[in-house]
Amino acid sequence: MPEYPMNVSIRRIPKDANLFEITITTPTLRSQFRLPRDKMNELRVTIEQALMDKRR
């Protein structure tokens, strides 16, 4: 599988402890998302499920 340079950063918004900003940066694209804590937790669970999937 080829490797692509990618940077992912997550930070908590200083004025709102329940809001997180996710930034994904590649050489050709930069995307930013702001997610509330409950959606951030859903995303974490989804990522963990994908990583633990034994069908590979």
CYANA upper distance limits for C-alpha pairs under 8 A (distance plus 0.5 A):
  4 TYR  CA     26 THR  CA      8.41
  5 PRO  CA     26 THR  CA      6.53
  5 PRO  CA     27 PRO  CA      7.64
  6 MET  CA     24 ILE  CA      7.57
  6 MET  CA     25 THR  CA      6.17
  6 MET  CA     26 THR  CA      5.21
  6 MET  CA     27 PRO  CA      8.13
  7 ASN  CA     23 THR  CA      8.44
  7 ASN  CA     24 ILE  CA      6.25
  7 ASN  CA     25 THR  CA      5.59
  7 ASN  CA     26 THR  CA      7.04
  8 VAL  CA     22 ILE  CA      7.67
  8 VAL  CA     23 THR  CA      6.21
  8 VAL  CA     24 ILE  CA      5.07
  8 VAL  CA     25 THR  CA      6.95
  9 SER  CA     22 ILE  CA      6.24
  9 SER  CA     23 THR  CA      5.75
  9 SER  CA     24 ILE  CA      7.12
 10 ILE  CA     20 PHE  CA      7.36
 10 ILE  CA     21 GLU  CA      6.18
 10 ILE  CA     22 ILE  CA      5.04
 10 ILE  CA     23 THR  CA      7.00
 11 ARG  CA     20 PHE  CA      6.18
 11 ARG  CA     21 GLU  CA      5.88
 11 ARG  CA     22 ILE  CA      7.19
 12 ARG  CA     16 ASP  CA      8.17
 12 ARG  CA     17 ALA  CA      6.91
 12 ARG  CA     18 ASN  CA      8.12
 12 ARG  CA     19 LEU  CA      6.60
 12 ARG  CA     20 PHE  CA      4.96
 12 ARG  CA     21 GLU  CA      6.77
 13 ILE  CA     17 ALA  CA      6.83
 13 ILE  CA     18 ASN  CA      8.30
 13 ILE  CA     19 LEU  CA      6.15
 13 ILE  CA     20 PHE  CA      6.11
 13 ILE  CA     21 GLU  CA      7.20
 18 ASN  CA     36 PRO  CA      6.11
 18 ASN  CA     37 ARG  CA      5.50
 19 LEU  CA     34 ARG  CA      7.17
 19 LEU  CA     35 LEU  CA      6.21
 19 LEU  CA     36 PRO  CA      4.98
 19 LEU  CA     37 ARG  CA      6.36
 20 PHE  CA     34 ARG  CA      6.00
 20 PHE  CA     35 LEU  CA      5.79
 20 PHE  CA     36 PRO  CA      6.73
 20 PHE  CA     37 ARG  CA      7.47
 20 PHE  CA     40 MET  CA      7.98
 21 GLU  CA     32 GLN  CA      7.38
 21 GLU  CA     33 PHE  CA      6.08
 21 GLU  CA     34 ARG  CA      4.93
 21 GLU  CA     35 LEU  CA      6.93
 22 ILE  CA     32 GLN  CA      6.13
 22 ILE  CA     33 PHE  CA      5.66
 22 ILE  CA     34 ARG  CA      6.87
 22 ILE  CA     35 LEU  CA      8.36
 23 THR  CA     30 ARG  CA      7.65
 23 THR  CA     31 SER  CA      6.20
 23 THR  CA     32 GLN  CA      4.97
 23 THR  CA     33 PHE  CA      7.04
 24 ILE  CA     29 LEU  CA      8.50
 24 ILE  CA     30 ARG  CA      6.22
 24 ILE  CA     31 SER  CA      5.76
 24 ILE  CA     32 GLN  CA      7.00
 25 THR  CA     29 LEU  CA      6.43
 25 THR  CA     30 ARG  CA      4.93
 25 THR  CA     31 SER  CA      7.05
 26 THR  CA     30 ARG  CA      6.77
 35 LEU  CA     39 LYS  CA      6.52
 35 LEU  CA     40 MET  CA      6.49
 36 PRO  CA     40 MET  CA      6.71
 37 ARG  CA     41 ASN  CA      6.69
 38 ASP  CA     42 GLU  CA      6.89
 39 LYS  CA     43 LEU  CA      6.67
 40 MET  CA     44 ARG  CA      6.75
 41 ASN  CA     45 VAL  CA      6.80
 42 GLU  CA     46 THR  CA      6.71
 43 LEU  CA     47 ILE  CA      6.66
 44 ARG  CA     48 GLU  CA      6.68
 45 VAL  CA     49 GLN  CA      6.64
 46 THR  CA     50 ALA  CA      6.77
 47 ILE  CA     51 LEU  CA      6.71
 48 GLU  CA     52 MET  CA      6.63
 49 GLN  CA     53 ASP  CA      6.58
